[in-house]
Amino acid sequence: MNMRKHAAALARPSVSYRPVLHSNPLPNPFARTRRATLVAVAAASLFVAGCGGDGGGRNPYVDLSGITPPAVPVVSVNTLQGSTKDVSVEFHEGTNMAATPSPDGKRIAFTAMGALWIIPFAGGTATRITSWDMEPTAPVWSPNGSVIAFQNYDAEGNYHIWVVRPNGADLRRVTTGPYDDREPTWTPDGNGLVFASDRGNDGQYKIWRVSLTEPNYVALTTGPGAESNPVVSPDGKQLAFVDTARVFTKPIGSSEAPKLVGAGTMPAWTPDGASLVFQNDRKALTVAGKDIAPNEDFFPFPVRYMADGRFMYTADGKIKIRSATGTEPADVPFSAMLTVRRPAINKQKDRGFNLMGPQPVHGISGPVISPDGQSVAFVALNDVWVMKIGQAPVRLTNDIARDGSPQFTPDGLSVYFSTEKDNAGALAIDQVEIASKKRTRLAAIRAKSMVTPKMSPSGDRIAYTTGSGQLEVWDVGSRTAQTVIAQVSSQVSTPSWLPDGKKVVLVDNERMNNRFREGYNKLRVIDVAGKTGTFYPVAEVPRQISDREEGAATVSPDGSKVAFIMDSVLHVMPLKPDGSPAGAPVAITKEAADLPSWAGDSRTILYKSTDKLKTIAADGSGATEVPLNLSWTQAVSKGTTIVHAGRLWDGNSETLKTDMDIVIDGNRITAIRPHDPASAKTAAKFIDASALTVMPGLWDPHFHPLTLYQGGQFGQVAASMLAYGITSTQSVAGPLHQSIEMREALDSGNLVGPRLFVSPPLWEGNRLFYSFARTLRTPEVADLEIAKAKAMGVDYLKSYVRAPIPIMTKIAQAGLDMGVPTGTHMLAPGAAAGIAGTTHLSATQRMGYGWSKSVGGFTYQDAYDLHAKADFHLVDTLFSSLALVGQDTSMTTDERFNLLIPPNFLTGLTGTAVPTDAILQGARKDAEQSAKVQRAGGLMAIGTDTPLVAPGIALQTNLRAAGMAASNFQALQDVTLNAAKMSRVDKDLGTVEVGKLADLVMVRGNPLQDLKAAAAVEYVVKNGVSMSLAEILAPFRTPLALSERRKAVVAYEKMCRADPHECTDMNHAD
């Protein structure tokens, strides 16, 4: 079933995906379909009744407010199967709601929480007229009041303009195509709609018009621009719009250049067409040249004029009205009832905490096949391995330094790879000769990581990418680097050389427009000498290469073909000698596939099929499993460990216990009792924490386990987090196979760091941004990815920014079935689709704004009550808290900071000034918004989005910021017990209790009195294994490590001065 058919199956029976094409669109453009629609609706209603539906998922169609009831049933709840509950939330405030008055002055249409509502003009009870599987916003009445136009995110994964009657009938899509059409406004005659769109396919966002009488689109503006929020003057002759926070006007149909009105957004023409009202850069409305309503929290929509000359707008959670001059403010009261179907998890995934024996390795990362097709190399358990097919694997490296991205040399005699070993955390390139195991360093650049290396056919050069994502080439003979070309988006894929060694092919992301960051993954052929690159799509959009990590492209050694993952299966496509496509791609697997690599014959491909390695011929024949037998055992304490706690905060109580013994056998706490002076003699290991406070290990419930991000490598990041007391992390997206490998490496003790609960990549719609985002373009693709994730044993599922509602619902159902949490950025439609929670209170949104936090940074009653009453969990990331570093000089003089924090964070942190009252007020304001959710009864935890922010330090500052809006006890639970509840492991983790896993941190001072004490770590216990801070830091204190660290810090500062692009912040917000 394709996406369109799937949407139709989910949607209202009245929905048609044909554009509106009527010769007489007003006043009744839908007369020809109305009768059939009502028949279908009636049939659907009987079907629901026959299936035992009790109407709990629908608004009652009782006319309590003078509004005509909907003409069609409004299905307000999703299609989740299994353990669910329907929850109704009444709200009388709206976050980022948009309101528009009817031309006759009798009704108001408004959007809130992903639904379109109607109320009487004087206010009252709202009637919902759109169903749960739509996302309407920016509504505007037609001039004669017969229909309402709005922007909606379609099931295919694009924004389009829709229209609907005020009673909910005749819902129709007006615009079509793989484009985003936003912010509709009517032409004065009501025969057309004007909107902002990227349908020009030129990377720009321009203003377009579509007629309702003919299926044609006309560009009203041309040239470069990131334009939005158009509005046509009452006489139909002038256009006003926004471009990069500036308001412009332009005569329609003229070649005259746009005229700048001023700095601002959201313009609206006055009824006489003589001037504009808009939101200015002084946080006020410009009305007749004057500032009106200063410091109101305006929502991102224009004012809407009424027939009597007054105007309506939304701000401060309210629908507001003012006189034509901006005086006489009044609010329109309303009440709306939102019903959502929520998952009620009654099962918990078995995480294998009690498995003490050998377990099969599932985390095989970066597998490649040798030139002769007889061997494979890969990363498992944090080390590089090689294996003759049919024989046992052989370990080529064996240490706690992080290794990745192995490749065979052209002669097949050695394996080279990226490694953190002896390079101050940055990734160098080492080579191991297979026969002798001799290890040599091929390349290293201080303070710059060399990621995903690929040797040229002659072996004289190595192409690689850097932390900033740009392509460079290392000359093996001269040991010098050459910058070739910058990436267009974020990180790019592993490069492939064409046979002549003159060009490199990789996967990069070409943005669709300049207003929003997403685009399509395409081949990019780069001329190394000319330093130029050309994009080539592999199919008609929205089909594209699945991601730029484990689904990326690799060119055959003879340059005739390229293999890549598209729609989650393996494809092969012919290439011309210059690297451009020579034909259409052909799918050669039906099963989900990842990580393709070519043998030297250019006919054999190695790939990963879930947790199996397989080979297959380039024509799709002869698929054969490559057996691989490798096991690991989780690291636990040997014998009995006893911790003498001078003070104990167990995570449940608001007070401390004193002078207690915590007894640990294996990985679990077996007793907590008053201290026995003889306990030191009875324990295999005794930890004297009599001068310390013992508390549950800290959690970071928003983390991304990436090989590299902005200069922070995973091995360095993991050690840093453990040193700051973090014993558990919840990944909310990362490359799947690498994440499983990291989890097993951490659990086995081959890598130093916290527990890792893993997630598949960011599951996206048909446009992407991050390298570790994967497109789930259709429900069929979603099914493949979900089945793979389940088989790999993931702990979490992330629906990202552009995943449409049908895909979100698939993800929600999978989480319910698997017993694992799910997450998204969006309160709406996240809560309605059945997603378990959100990973930020507010972050990147597909609308450009969200339903949970206003542009001004405030959360209103609809948002915090929906979070709380619908059990829509919240992990908040208080980025403003990093300003608190300026309050505590010990944070930047601490040995952990000097040894472990990646260089890209050092300058910013050491330069943090003592925060002013205004900065502290901003941090408190941010914390206060998420505290509203908690006070309303919602489950909340605090996370960081590491490695965007400094590992370890960010959680400590977030903890302190949370304490600005809540008690210290509550703040501490937000990084312990509540985080464990989010991951559904609170039966085993999150508190210090008998029977639970032994994850502890021992700190100086009393965190219940002073949250700064939570950072004063002396010991950490993870899974029963204890490490002192000195033991964690020991590998970074050796003379070689200290010398390399000093040189790396100096080199990084010098590099940033010479080329700021190398140090650019990518503004990640996952």
N, C-alpha and C positions, 0 to 999 in steps of 0.2 A: 504494500500500500504506500503510495507516495504521500508527501506531506499535505498536499491539497486535499486528497481523499480522506486522509486521517483527520484533518481539521473538520471536514464536512461531517465525518462520523461523530466527532465530539460536539459539534456546534449545534446551534439552534436550527431547527429544520427550515427556518425562514431565510437563512443566509444563502446568498448566491455570490459566487466569486466572479461573475461577469461584471464588467464595468457598466455604469449607468449610460444607456444610449437611447434616449427618448426624444422624440421630436418636440414634445411639449412638456418640459421638465417641471413647470410650475403652472398651477398650484398642485397638481397631482401627478408627479412623474412616475408613480408606481402602480397606476390603476390596472395595468394589464397583468400584473403578477399577484395582486392582492388576493384574489379568490383562491388561486392554487396554494398560496402561502397559508391561508387560514385553514384550508383542508388539511394540509400537512401538519400544521400545528395541532389541530384537533386530534389527528391520528396519533401524534406523539404524546399528547396529553393522556389519551386512552391507554397507550402503551405503558406510560409511567404508572398510571393507576392500576393497571393489570399486574404490574410487577410488585405491587405492594407499597409503592411510594406513599409516604404519609404527608408529603408537602413540606417536610421540615427544611428542605433545601430551597424553597421558593419563598419569595415575599408574599404575604397574604394580599390578595387583590381586593382589599376593602377600601373604598374611597373615604378616607378619614379627613382629607385635607382640601377637598375641592378639585383635586387633580384626577383626570380621567385615568382609570386603571390601565395597565399595559394591555395592548391588544393581543399579545402573544405571551406564553409562559416565559418567565425569566428564570433560567436554571442557575442558581447561585452557588451550587456546590459541585465539586469535581467528581471524577469517576473512580477514585481510589477504591480498591478491593481489599478486604481483610479487616483488621482491627482499626476502626476509625470512629471519630465522634464529630458531630455537627455542633458548631459553636456560633452563637449570635453575639455580636458586639454592637452596642448602640453608641453612636458618636454624634457630637454636636460641635466639634471643632475639626478642621481639616488641615492637613499638612500638604502644601503645594496643590491645593485644589484650585480649579479654574471655574469661573462662573460667567454666565451670559444671560441677559434678560431677553425674553421674547419681544418681538416688535410691538405686540399689542399690549405689553405691560402687564400681562396676567400671570406669567410663569417665569421661572428661572431654571435653566439647565446648568448643572455643575458636575464636574468630575472629581471624584475623591476615592482613594483606595482602589484604583483600577476599574471603577464602574461609573456609568453615566446615570445621573439622578435628575428628577424633576420635583420642584416644590412650587407652591403658590408664591406669587410675588411678595406677599407679606411675610413669608416664611411658613414653617410648619413641618409636618412629617414628609420625608422624601420618599419618592417612589423610584425604585431602580428599574431601568429599561434596557440594560445590557446584561448579558450572562457572564459567568465566571471566566470563560475562556477568551475574553476580549480585554484590551487595555486602552480604553478610550482616554484621551486628554485633549486639551485645547479646543473645547466645543465652541461653535458659533452658529446662531440661528440664520436661516435664509431670510432675505429681506421681507418675504411675505409670511414668514413664520410657519411654513408647512413642514420643513425638515430642519434637522440639526446636522451640521457637518462636524467631523472631529478627526483627529489623528489616531490611528490604531496600529499596534504591532501585530502583524498577521502571522498565521500559523507557518507560513513559509520562511519567516525570519526577516521581514522587511516592514518598514513603516509605510502605510498607505492612507489615503483620505477616504473616509466612509461617510455615509449619510444614513439617517434614521428619522422616522416620524417621532413626534413628541410622545406618542403613546407606545413606542417600542416596535411598531410595525415597519415592514418594508426595509429592513436593514440591508444596505448594499455597499459594496466597495466601488469606489469611483476610479481610482488610479491603480495601475498594475505594473508588473515588471520587477526585475531584481534591483530595485532602487529604493531609497528612503525618501518619502514624501511627507513633509511635516508642516505644522502650523498653518492650517487652512484659513482663508478668509474669502468671503463672497464678492463677486463683482456686483455693483449696485443693481443691475437688472436681474440678478438671480439666475442668470443662464450659465454661469461659470464659476470656477473656484480658482483662487490664486494660492500658491503654496511655495515653500522652500524645498529644494530637491537637489540630489546629486545625479540626476538622470542624464546629465550632459556627458557623462563618461570622460570628463577631462580633469578630474581631481578637484573640481570646484563645487561649491554649494551656491546655487543661483535661484532666482525667483522664476517660477513657471506658472502658466495658466492652462487649465483644461476646460473645455466646453462640455456642458451636459447635453448638447444637441449633436455633437460630432466627436468621434474618438480621436481627437488630436491634442497634442501638447505644444505649447508655444513658450519659448524662453523670453521672458520680459527683461532680463538683464544678461549681459555677456561679459566676457573677460574674467580676470582673476577676482576671487572674492569668496568669503566664507559667510554667506548671507543667510538671514533668518527673519522670521516674524514680519512677513509682508502685510500691508494693509492698503486698500485702494481708496482713494478719495471719494467723497459722495457723488461727485460728478463723473467719476470713472476715468478721469484724465491723468491723475497723478498716482504714483506709487511711492509709498514710504516703506523702508525696510532697515534692517540692522546689519552692519558688517563690522565684526570685531569690536563690539561695544561702542559703536558710533552709529547714530541715526542719519540716514540719507533720504533724500527724495529724488524722484526722476519722472519726467513725463513719460507716460506709457506710449510705446510705439515710436519714440524719438531716439535718435543716436546721441542726444545730448548727454554729457557726462553727469553722473549722480552729483547732487549738491549736498554737502555736509551740513546737517542741522546742528549737531552737537554731540557730546559724549553722552551715551545713554543706551537704553534698550527698551523693548516693548512699546513701540509707538502706536498711537491711535489718532485718527483724524477727528477733529471737532465736527459737529453736525453741519456747520457751514463750510467746512473744508478750508477754512482760513488758516488753521494752525494745527499743531500736533501736541498731544499729551503723551509724555513718556517718562519712564523711570530714569532719573539722571544719576550721575556718578557721585552725587552728594547724599544718596540714600533718601531721596524725596521724589515726588512727582513734579514734573515741570508742567504747570498749567498757566497759560497766558503769561509765560515768562517768569512766573513766580514759583518758589519751592513750596509744595503743599505736602502735608502729612509727613514731616521729617521724622526719620528714625522708626517708622513703621517697618515691620518685617514683610516687605512686599514679596508676593509670589510671582513666578516668572511668566506672567501673562499680561496682555494689554488691558487697559480699561475698556469697558463696553458701554456705549452711550444708549440711553433710553429715549423714548419719544418725547418726554417732557424736558429734555436737555440735561438731566442729571447723568452721572456715570456710575458704573458698578465696577468693583475690582475685588481682589482677594488679598488679604494680609492678616498677620497676627492670628491665623487660624480661623478667620471669620470671612463671611461675605459682607462687603461694605458698600455703602452708597454715599456719594457726595453731590453737592450742587454743582452746576456748571462752572462755578468759580472755585470749586474745591472746598467750599465751606459746608456747614451743616452735616457733619458726619453721622451716619447711622449704620447699625448692624442689622443684618437679616438673620433672625434665629432659625435654626433648623435642627431636625433630629433625623438620623438615618440609621437603619439597622442592616448591618452586614453579616451575612451568614457564610461560614466557610466550613469545609470538611477537612478535618485534621487527622493525621496519623496518630494512633494510640498504640505505641509500640508495646507489645507484650512478649517480646523475645529479645534475647541478647546474643550477639555473635560470640562464639567461643574463640577467644583470642589465644588459646594455647598456653596460658600462663602456667599450667600444671604439667606440661610435657617436659620431662627431664631427660629423656633419652635422645638419641640422634633423630633429626628430622631432615627430610629431603630439601635440598636447596631449590628454591623457586626463583630466586633473584639472580637471573643471568642477564647482565647488562652489557651492552655494546658488543655483541658477538660478531665476529668476522670470519670469513673463510679464507684459507691460504691460497696463494696463486695456483698451486697444484691441485687444489680441491680436496686434499687429503686430511687437513687439520683445521681446527677452529681455535680462535683465541677469544677470551671474554673476561669480564670482571665478575667476580663472585666473592662475597665475604670480605670486601674491601681490598682484594688483591687481584693481580693479573694471572690468568691461567692459560695454558695451551693444552690441546688435546688432539692426538691422532684419532680420527673417527674410528670408533670401535674399540678404543683403548681407554685407560683411566686418565683423567685430567692431571696435569702436572702444574704445581704452583711456581710461578716465575718470580713473584714478590711475596714477602711475608713480613709485614710490619703494620703499624697503625697509621702510617701516612696514607692519605687518600690518593687512589689511582683511578684512572678512567680513560675511555676512548681508545682502546687498543687497535692497532693496525699491524699487518704484516709488512715487512720491507719488500720491495719488488722481487728480490730473489727468494723470499719465503724463509730465510734462515734466521731471522730475528723478528721480534715483536717490539714496536715502539708505542708509547702511550704518554698521556699527561699525568703528572704526579706532583703532589705537594712536598715531597720529600726534600728536606734540606734547602728549601727555597723561601723561607719565611711566609709560608702559606700560599704564595702564588704558584700557579701551575707551570712547571717546566716540562720538557720533553725528554724522557729517558728511553733507552733501548736495551733489551736483554737478548743476548744470543741464546737461541733455544738449546743448542747442544751443550754449551759450556756453562750456561746461566750467568755469563759475564754481563754486568750491567754498566752502561756508560751513559753519560749525559750528552744528548745531542744538541739541546738548545735551552737557554734560560735567559729571561730578561727580568731584572730586578723590579719588583712591584707591579709587574704586568703578567697576567696569566695567558698562557698559550693553549687555547682550548681546541678540542676536536682536530688534532693534527692529521694531515694527509700528505704523504711524500709524493713527489713528482715521479713520473714513470722512470726517469733516469736516476732517481735517488739523490739528486744534487740540491733539491730545494724542498721545503716543507711549507705547505699552505696551512694556515690556522686562523682562528678568530680570537678576538680579545674580549676583555670584560665589557668594553663599550660596544662590542658586536662587529667591529670593522674587520675586514679581511687583510691579513698581512702574509708576507712570504719570507721565510728564513732561508738564507743561503748557507748550506751546511759547510762549504769550504771556507768561506770568509767569516762565518759565525756573525753575520749581520742581518738585521731585519729591514724589510721594506714595506711601508704602508701602501696598500693597493687601492682600496676603496672602502668607504664607510657603508654601513648597513642603512637601509631605508627605515626599518622599524626598530624592533628590539633584536635580540640575539638571532643569528642566522644558523643554518644547518652546517653539518660537516661538509667541507668542500670536496669536490671530485675534480681531478685533472683530465683534460682531453689528451689523447695520445701524443700530440705534438708538444705538449708541455707549455703551450702559449696561452691557453685559456683554462679557467676554472669555472665549474658549474656548481651552484649551490641553490638552496631554497631561501628566498627572502619574501617579505610581505610588502605588497604594493598597496598603499592606502587607496581607498575608494574616494575619499574626499578630504577636505582640509578642515572640516568642523569636528569630525569624530575620528578617532585614531585607527579604527579597524579597517582591514582590507582583505586581500586574497593572497594565499601562499602560491607563489609562482616560481618557475625556474628563473634563475638570473645567471646569464652567461657573462663572465668577466674577462676582459682582455687584460692580462697581467701587465704587459709593457705599457699599453695605452691607458690603463687605469680607468677604463670605462665599463659600464655594465648595461645589459639589455634584458628586460623582463620578457618571459614567454609563458602564457597560460598553458596548462596541460589539457584543459577542456573548457567548454563554455561555462561561464560563471552561472550559478554559484558553485559548481564542481571545482575542486581544487585539491592540492596536496594536503593531506590530513593535518599535519603539523610540521614543525621545523626541528623536532627532536627525534623521537623514535619512529616517526612515520615519514621522514624526509627522503630525498632522492639520492641515488648513487648511480654513477655512470659506469657502464661496462668498460673493461680495460681497452677494448678496441674502439671505443667511442661511438659504437653504432646504436646503442640502446641506453635507456635510463629506466631504472626500477624505482618505484615509489609507492606509497600507500595513498589511496584515494577512496573515500567512502569506506574506510577501514579495511579494505582488502588490497592485496598486492597487484599492482599494474606494471606493465612493461610498455614502453613507447619508443618507436624508432627515432633516431636523431640524425640530422645532417652533420657533415664534418665540422661545421662551425658551432655545433651544440644546440642549434635550434630544432624544434620538433619537425619530424619528417612524416608524421602520420598520427593517427588517433591512438590513444592508449588502449590496451586490452587488459581486462582483469584476468589474472591467471590463478587466483584462489577464490573460493567462496567463503572460507573461514576468515576470521579476523587475523590480520598479519601486522608485523612490526619489524623494524630493524633489518632491512634487506642489505646484503652485501654480495659482490660478484666474485666468482672464481676466475682464474686467469684465462679460462677458455671462452669467456664472455657468453657462455651458454648456461652455466649453473649458478643458481642464486641460493644463498643461505638466508633464512628468515626465522623469526620467532613467531610461533603459533601458540598464543597464550603462554603456558610455561614450558612448551616443547620447542626444541630446535628442529628445523626441517630444511631439506634441500629440495629444489624443484627446478626443472628445466625452464628456460625463458619462454617456451611456448606453452607452459602450464602442465606439461606431462611429467610423470615420474616423481611425484611428491613422496619423499621418504623421510621418516623420522631419524634424527641423529641422537642416539642414546647418550645420556649424560648422567652419571651416577655420582652425586656429591652430597654430603650431609653436613649438618651443623648441630651444635648443642648449645642451649642457652646457658649463659654464665650465671651461676648462683654462688652464694657463699658456701664454703666447705666447713662442716662442723657448726657449732653454735656460736653466734655473735651476740654479745650483750653490750648494749649502749647504756651507760649511766647518765641519765638526763638530769642536770641540775634543775631545769624547768622543762615542762612538756606542754606544748599547745597541740591538742589532738586534732584540731580542725573542726570540731563540733562545738566545743565549749567556748564561752566568752571569757573564761578565766584559765589560768595556768595551774597545772599540777607541779609539785616540786619533789625532787629527790626520788626519781623513778628509774627502774630498770626496764628496758625494752629488750625482749629476748627474740632473736631471729634464728630460725632454722631453715636452711636452704634459702628460698626467696620470700618466705612469709613470716609475719610476726606471730609468735606462738604464745607470748605472755607479756603483759604490762603489769608491773607490780612494784611495791615500795622497794627502794634500793636495799640490797643485801650486800654488806661489806665483803662477803666471801665470793661474790659473783665473779670477780676478776680471776679467781683461781679455777672456776668451773668452766669458763668459756674458752673456746678455741681462739677467739679474738675478742678482746675487751676494748671498748672505746670510752675513754674518760671524757665525757661531756658535762662534767659536774659544774663547770663554769659557763655552760652554754644553754641556749634554748633549743630544744629539738622540736621540729614541726614537720608537717607533711612536705614532701618534695614539691617544688613549684611546677606549674604547668605553663606552657605557652600554647594556647589552643588555636592560634592562627600563625602557621609556619609553612614555608615552602622549601622542601629539600632539593635544592638545585645544585648542580655541580659548581656553578659559578653565577654570581649575580653582582654586577657593579664592583667587582674586585674582591668580594668576600667568598672564599671557597668553603665547601661544605665541611671538610675536616676541621678547619680553623673555627668555623662558626659553631660546630657541634661541641667542641671542647670549651669554647667560651661560654656557651649556654649552661653546661654542666657546672662550670666554675662559679657561675652566679646563682646556683641552687636549683636550676631547672632540671627535673628528672623525667619529665614527659613532654612531648610535643605532639600536637595534632596537625598533620599536614592537611591543608585545604586545597591542594593541587600540586602535582609534580609529575615528571615523566614516570610512567607506571613501572616499567621493569627496573629502572634505576632505583626507584623508591623502595621496591621490595628488596632489592639487593642491599640498600642502606639499612633497612629494618633488620634484616638478618645479620648484617655486620655488627650493628649496635647491640643486638640481643645476644650475640655470641661473644661479645667482648673484643672483637677484632678492630673495632673503631670506638674511640672514646667519645661519649656524648649521651644525651638523654634517650629515653624510649622514643620511638617514632611510630605513630599510628598513621598509616599511609592512605593516600587518596590517588585516584587516577588523575590525568591532566585536567585542566579547566575544560569542562565540556561546554562547547560553544555552539552557536548557530552557524549561519553561512558566511559570516565575516569574523575575522580573527585579528588579534594583535600580538599576544605573547607567543614566544616560541613553544612554550609548553601548554598551549591551548589547542584542543583538537576539535575539529568540526564534526558535529553530529547533525548532519544536514537533513536527514529524514528519520522517521521512526525505525526503519529497517537498520540504519546505521547505528542508531541508539541501542537497538536490541543486541547487535554484535558487541558493542563496547561494554554494555552492562553485563552480558554473559562472561566476557573476558575478565572484567573486574571482579566478578563474583568468584570465578575459578581461581584467580590470583590471591584471593583472600584480603581484599582491601577493607579499610576500616571507616571509610567516609566517601561520599560522592558529592562533587561540586558542580552545580549548574551555574554557568557563568553568564556574563552580561547579555549576550545576544541569543541565548538559547530560547527558542519560542515556547509558548505554553505547552503544546503537545510533547515536546522533549522534556520540559520541566516535569510534567506529569509522569512521564516514563521514569525519570530519575527518582521522583518521590516514591513511586510504587516499588522501585528496586530497593530503595532504602528500607521501606516498610517490610518487604519480603526478606531482606538480608539481615535485618536487625541492626543496621548501622545508621549513623546520622547523615543527613543531607544538608547542603547549604547553598546559599545564593547571595547576591548583593541586594536583592530587591524584596522589600516587605510585600509589595504588590507587584506582580501576581504571585510571589513566592508563597504567601500564606494560603491563597486560594488554590494554588496548584498542589498543595500538600507537602511542600518542602519543609524540613524540620526547623530551619532557622536561617539566620543571616550571619555573615562573617565580618560585617562592619555595621554600625548603625547607619552610616552613609558613606558610600564610596562611588566608584564609577557606575553610572546608570545609563541605560540605553536611551532614555528620554533626554538625557542631559541634566536632569534633576530627578529626584526620587520622591517617594511617598512617605519617607520616614524622617526626613530632616529638611528644613527649608534652606534656601540659598543663604539666608542670614544665619543659619546654624541653630535653629530651634526645632524641637520635636513637640508636636501638639497631641491632644487627647486621643484622636483617632489612631495615631501611630503607637503610642505607648500602651493604650488599652488593647489594641489588636495583638501586639507582641505578647502581652501578659495573659489576656483571657483566652487567646487561641493557642497558647503554649508555643509560640513562635520564638525559639531561643535566640538570644543575642550574644554574639562575641563582639565586643567593641574594641577598637584600636585607637587609642588616644594619642595620636601623633603629636599634638601640641604639648604633651607632657615632657618631651625632650628638652624643653626650655628649663625644666627643673634641674637639669645637670648644673646650671649656673648657680644653684643654691648649695651645692655640695661639692667642694673642691676635691674631696677624697675620691670621687668617681673618676676623675681624670688623672689622679696621681697613684691610684691603686695599681698593684703589680699586674693584676689581670688585664687592666686597660693597656698597660705598656707592652704586655707580651702577646695578648690574644686578639684584641679588637683589630679588625682589618684596617689597613692604612687609609682606605677611602673614607672612613668615619672620623679619623683622628683630628684633622684640622677643624672640622665643624664642631666637634664636641669640646675640644680644648678652647675653642674661641667663643664658647657659649657665655654670654654676659649674664651677670646677676639679673634675674627677670624683674622687670618693672611691675608695678601694680596692675597695669593694663594687660601685660602678658599673663600674669597670674590669674587675672580675672577671665581671660580667654581660656586658659586651661581648666579653670573651675567650671566655666560655662559648658565646655565640651563634656566634662565628666557629669555635669548636672543633667544633660539630656539623656544619657544612658541610665542614670540613676532613676529617672522618671519611670523607666520600664521596670526596674527592680522594685520600686515602691508600689507600683501597680500590681505586683505579684509575679512578674516575669522572671524567668531563669536567665541570668546574665553571667558571663565570664569576661575576663580581660585578656586580650592577645596583642600581638605586636606587628605582624606582617614581616617578620624577619625572613629573608635577609635584606629587605628594603631598609631596615633600621638596624642600629648597632645591636648585635646579639647579646642577650643577657641584660645589658644596660637598659634597653628599651622596656623590658618587662618590669624592671625595678622602678623606672620613672612612671610607667603606666599605673603601677600599684600605688605609688604616692599620689598621683593625680586622682585615682579613684577614691582615695581617702579624703580628698577635698570635698567630696559630695556625699560621702557615706562614712560609717564608722570604720575604724581600723579592722575590726573583726570582720565586717562585711567585705571590705576590700581584700583581705587575706583569703576569704573563702572564694572570691572571684578568680583567684589564681591557684586554687587548690581544689576543693570539693566541687564547686560549681563547674569548673572545667572538666573534671572527671565525669560529672553528670552529662555534660554536653557530648562527651565521647562514649557515653553509655558503659562506662567501666567503673562507676562509683561503688560497685560491690567489692571491687578489688583495690581501688586506688582513691586518693583524694583526702584521706584521713589516716590517723595513726590509731589503728584498732587491731585487736587480736583477730587473726584469720586473714587480714589484708596483706597485700604485697608490701614488702619492706622498702619503701621509697621515702627517704628522710633527708632533711637538711638540718644542719646544726650551725647555729649562728650566735654571734655575740650580741647581748642585749635582749630586749623584750619587744618583739614586733607588735604586740597588742598595744603597747604604749607608744612606740615610735616605729613607723613603717620602714625607716632607714635601716633598722636592724636586720631586716630580711635580706639585705645585700651583704651583710658582714659574715660571709660563709667561711666555716672552718672545715667541715666535713660534709660529704654527700654519700648517701646510701641509695643505690639503684638496684632493684631486684635482689636485695640482700647483700650485694657486693659494695663494700665501703671504700671510699677514696678520700684521703685528706686533700685539702686544697693544694698542699705542696706536691702531692703525687700527681694531681691533674696537671700542674704547671711544670713538672719536672722535664718533660720532653722539650719544652720551650725555653728552658733555663740553661741548656748546655752551652759551652763556649761558642760552638758553631752556630747554634740557633740564635743566640744573642747577637752575634756579629752580623748574621744575615738579616735579622730584624732591623738593626740600626741602619744598615745600608738600604734596606727596602723602604723605610720611612723617608729617608733623604731622597731616594730615587723617585718615590711617588710624588713628593712635593715638586721636585724638578720637572717631572713629566707633566704635571698639571699646569705648571707655568708655561711650558713650551707648547702644549696642545690641550687646551681646556676640554676639547671634545672627548679626550680619554677619560675625563672625570665627570662627565655630565650625568646628572641625576635623571633617571628615566621616569620618575613620578609614578612608580608602580603602586597599585592599590588593588590587591586581590582579596 
